[in-house]
Every structure is written in structure tokens, then in C-alpha cells.
Amino acid sequence: MNTFRPLCLFLLAAAISCISISCNKHEASSGSGSKVVGFSQEDEESDWRTAESQSIKSEAQNRHIDLRFADAQEDQEKQIKAIRAFIAQRVNAIILAPRVETGWDQVLREAKNAKIPVVLVDRGVSAPEDLYVTLIASDFVEEGHRAADWLAKHTNGKARIVELQGTAGSAPAIDRHKGFADELAKYPDMKILASQDGDFQVSKGKEVMAAFLKSVGKENITAVYAHNDNMALGAIQAIQEAGLTPGKDIMVVSIDGIHAALQAILDGTINCVVECNPLLGPQAFDAIDDTLAGKTIPKRTVQKDELFDKSNLTPELLAKRKY
Ligand code: AHR
């Protein structure tokens, strides 16, 4: 019997199957064979968010990861489209910084069905937990508690407050309001007189604060609580333009810890900043590596954050900060 022909056919089939496996692998990695990761960023509305994007981009570079970056410019629909594009490109993993809490179930399920792990950074979603591998973020409720607690201690529990809220429907806006209001409930003489969305932006923070100064009356406001530093910086401008001294006539408390806000503490125009660390790149890529290696990782990693005011902030400390 001639065994030569079947042997040739077997070798040919084996070769075709090797080529096909290597092609599939190639689709999920870049030309150099490194990992491909898609990163959907909700916007670049604040200095904090620019620092977050930078941390993820530079960590990808350090690890020779092919990062596909998509800025959704405040549009959740664009984020959903970007995630679908990453799935179609068969990336190895997706990092998502979601704009709002709701509306993610369907697209996260599509990623799960395609066996592409999704790591959430900085903001949580209200989708079932099995649809993402982990959330790496600060505790926004706790940030609100700490801001209110600082204000209570520095006003002897008596304050009329206006609140500049972050993007409506976003986890930090919801949780920072909740944490602040819960803590305030302990103090009968501390009240929020007005509260409005300033979308985490300097210009809107200024606009809303200028409106508060007119509607509430500048003499009636003890303090402004801003859900982020950029809105606080906008509020400072509005307070100055109204002929008042921010930090003295009206106290300013905010969240994030960007360089300009900490400088404002040294200058006396902001009284207190609760830190929210945006440098999430290393942890996000560790989570991806561990997940792709089949390790079980915690569903939630909470960032350790500081609180700054004039009692603990020095120019030397500020000079050492990375954002
Ligand atoms: O999700 C974190 C918040 O979003 C930051 O406080 C803010 O500056 C940002 O844009």
C-alpha cells in the first residue's frame, strides 16, 4: 500500500491548521505580537481626566501594549460605539471610564460573549457584576463625607452651602452628593441652599456659581462645595468678579487634588481639597494581565486618597505631586 499520499495530506492539513491558529492570534494582537487594549474615555473635561488618560497611555507604552484610545467627547453613545469597534478588532481587553452609571448592560454583554474582559476605571456602572472583571476607583461617597466633615469642623457646624454637582447621572455626581448630604444630616445648622450641575468644567462651574450668587444672595452663602477642582476654580472666578474674596468671604471645598487647586490652597482661595487619585494606569494593566493569565482578581479596588488644607500642604509637597 502506498502510505506516501495519506502522509502528505496529513502534513498539509496540519500546516493549514497551524496557519489558521496563528492568523486568529494575530487578529487579537498587534503586528509586534504585543497585547492590544482598547480604552474608551468619556471626555477630557477636567485636568483630573487628562491625568487619568495620560497615566493609562504612558503605562501602555511602558509595557509595550498597543493601546487604541477613543475619546467619546461627553457622549455615551460614542463610548458604546467605541466598545463595539474594539470587539470587532478582537482586542485582548477593554478599559472603560464610563460617563454615566446606566445603559451599559447590552454592550458589556457583547464584550463578555466575545470573551474580552472589561476593566472599569474611576467610575462604576449599575450593570450586573459578572459583565466586567473589576472596578478600580476611589470611594466617592467617602469623599463627600470627608468634604462635609471638614466643613462642619471649620464652621462649628453652621453653614449655608451651595453645591456644584458633577455630570448628571455620573457615579461621582451621585455619590459625592450622597456622601456630603448624609454627613450634613448630623448638623441641623448646615444646609444646602442650592445645587446644580456644572458638568465638572471650569466654565460651567463659573456660570453656575455666578447664578447662585445672584439667586441665593452673596451675603447668604458661607461655602461652596464643588464636586471637582475645575468647577471650584471656575467658582473662584465668579466669587472674585462679585467683589468677594474666595477662601475668606466664601469658603471653597472641592475634590480631586489637581495641581492648580492645591496651589489655590497655598494662595488661600481654596480651603480644602479631598484627593481622588487619577493615576490608575498601572493597576488597570495589572488587572488585565492577571485576568488574561486566568487569575481571580477582586471585583473592586478602592484608591487610598488624602485630604489637603493649609495645615498639611506645603510648596515642597506640591512640587512632588505627579498631577
Ligand atoms: O470620575 C472622576 C471625576 O471625573 C473627577 O472628579 C473629575 O474631575 C472627572 O472629570
Boltz pocket constraint, residues with backbone or C-beta under 6 A from the ligand:
constraints:
  - pocket:
      binder: B
      contacts: [[A, 45], [A, 46], [A, 47], [A, 48], [A, 49], [A, 122], [A, 123], [A, 172], [A, 200], [A, 227], [A, 228], [A, 229], [A, 230], [A, 255], [A, 256], [A, 276]]
      max_distance: 6.0
